[in-house]
Amino acid sequence: MIFTAHIVLPLKEFVSELLTFSYSIAHYLGTFVIYLFGLVVPQYNLHKDLADPLGFLAVITGFLILYKIAQKLAWGILIVGWIFVAIRVLIVLFE
């Protein structure tokens, strides 16, 4: 007799928790950006309603920066790999 187990993933709850987490990160990051802006330019006060849009823009910018760094790192590893292969071929040819 074969027993099978079914794992039920509460997709709605997972997505809800993921969105709540991303909103919290963006909100606190936006609040921090407003705080930094207040330190740099104390005579101007940004409205607290800008915390969420600024936070989401900061999160998206962070992801794009990480993507670009990962892309450059991948290209660097690829180029180094090809250089090692070319060196290995030259060693085999001139042995």
N, C-alpha and C positions, 0 to 999 in steps of 0.2 A: 504494500500500500504506500503510495507517495503522498506526502503531506506538503502542501504549498502554503506559504504565508503571503498574505496580501498587505502591503504597506500602503496606508492611506495618507497621502500628503494633503494637508489642508491648504490648497493653493490660494484660496481667497485670504486666509489668515496670514500666510507667508508674504503675499504681495502687500497686504495692508501693513504688516510690520516693517517690511522693506521700505515702503514709501514713508512711513512715519519716521524711521531712522534717517532716511535721506533728508527729510524736511527738517528734522532736529539739527542735523549736521549743518545744513545750509543756513538755518536761522541763527545758530550760534556763531557761525563763521561771518555772517552778515553783520551781526551785532558787534563782533570783533573789528570788522572793517570800519564800521561807524565810529567805534571807540578810537581806532588808529587815526581816522580822519579828524576827529576832535583833538587829538594830540598834535597833529601836524598843523591844522588850521583851526585854532581855538575860537576865532571870532565868528565862524560859521557853524551852525548846528544842522546836521542832517536829521530829517524826520525818521522816527523809529519804524515807520511803514516801509522804509527802503531796506530794512534788514533782510527780508526774504529775497527780493530780487538780487540784491548785491551778493547774498550768500550763494544763491544758485549760480550766478555768473562766476563767482570765485571757484565753486566746485567744478563747473564745466571747464574753466580755465586750467585748473589743476589737473584734470583728467587729460586735457589736450597736451599740457606740458609733459606729463608722464608718458603719453603716447609717443610724443616726438623723441623723448629720451630713449624709450625702448626701441623705437624704429632706428635711431642712429646706432644704438648698441648692437642691434641685430645686423645692420649693415657692416659694422666694424668686425663682428665675429665672422661674418660671411667672407669678407675680404681677407682676413687673417687666415681663414681656412683655405681659401684658394691659393694664397701665397705659400702655405705649408705644402699643399699638394704640388704646386709648381716646383718648389725646392726638392721635394721627394722625387719627382720625375727627373729633374736635372741630375740628382745624385745617382739614380739608376742608369741614366744615359751615359754618364761619364765615369762609371766604375770600371 
